[in-house]
């Protein structure tokens, strides 16, 4: 039986996006439009047949795309082709009506053809700049499964609402080593369990970044390599766990490429949605909670707010680790029962999530390692970290907060374990997320590492660190980590 993914039976036809971020129908539409514009400049003997063929390909592909769902990137192609169509067909129609042929003078036709060609060229450029993301194939020995769970902490009230009976609820997505699924198994939707949830999150992320929602609508169409609810691969026994907190206004899925890579190498990754902080959280009962964490505009007040939000996230992380332990103790009653080694746990995060990871590690010694992906350390710098830490950062730029590196250095120096900071050349803040896979390659936004190297470098560096700290493999991190950037080693502080 073919595995089914939530939302896979909604009746929509989703085309597979190929090589240059375009589907086969989109490529045919593009070729038909180009051929229609160039037909006017062909020799008279072949011009009629070329025009008819180009028009037929154009119209047929446009009809099929309309039926399957046309992307906004193809609209300039249609406009350019529509502008050229009357001039291409007019001579043919006049010929069939036995009227004298008419063609515009070349010095009039050339600017028109160039304008149409410019519009048509905008389509593939836009498809390349804002593609449906294609996730890198995980390199580990395991296939990847995923599932989503929702947990409510009865001991903690929800501080974002006035209801005294409201308790803190978190949504958690798990990626884990799975048995190999059939080749035709439906792959998990990116950003959500269903297409509707994915679009809700995509729209919320667009609002967070100030982009018009349609620019990244392709993100909601993407599929990952994981399969929902795939059976766990028991060959690895009990797997180390890595908890992940996203950036402020982010989403639990924002580091899916990283999570899938770790899972393929025998880790269970648990990424959290923090309600009222994450961009949009769609709960099991259908309610959608959007972010309510906003800057006040005052530096001191923002620092106080950020410290409070970071502490709340840290508490969420500790709560989820406890829940994962309970899940493991369920044994055969849960698919992951008996496969979660919460005694080998790391905590990680991006941006504010990185700050939350540092705070969670300070407060909860069940975490054996901590990973900060370009996160400013909010909140108190004490007590000292007892766990090894890895900080992956972008290089200092004039636009960076001048307090960032001093605060990070303070946090890593005040540790009783050896910690590491790797400054990744060519990285920007969003390099450490999935963003390079679907945003334009603007250096100030996603860095200069490209759509292939960005996820590879982040995953490879963190895997080396996790293998050394959680699995205690003989990895010389001082020799391995410099391959990914400039390494600074922070040795244990023997006088904390």
Secondary structure, DSSP 8 states (H G I E B T S, - for coil): -----TTTTSS------BTTTB-HHHHHHHHHHHHHHHHTTS-HHHHHHHHHHHHHHHHHHHHHHHHH---GGGHHHHHHHHHHHHHHHHHHHHHHTT-------HHHHHHHHHHHHHHHHHHHHHHHHT---------SSSEEEEEEEEEEEEEEE-TTSS-TT-EEEEEEEEEEEE----TT----BSSSSSHHHHHHHHHHHHHHHT--GGGGGGGGG-B-S-EET--B-GGG-SEEEEEEE--TT--TTTTHHHHHHHHHTTEEEEEEEETTTSSEEE-TTS-EEE------S-HHHHHHHHHHHHHHHHHHHHHHHHHHHHHHHTGGGSTTTT-EEEEEEEEEEETHHHHHHHHHHHH-TTEEEEEEES----S---S-B-SEEEEEE----TTS-THHHHHHHHHHHSBSS-EEEEE-TT--GGGGSSGGGTS---HHHH-SSHHHHHHHHHHHHHHHHHHHHTS-----HHHHGGGGSEEEEE---S--
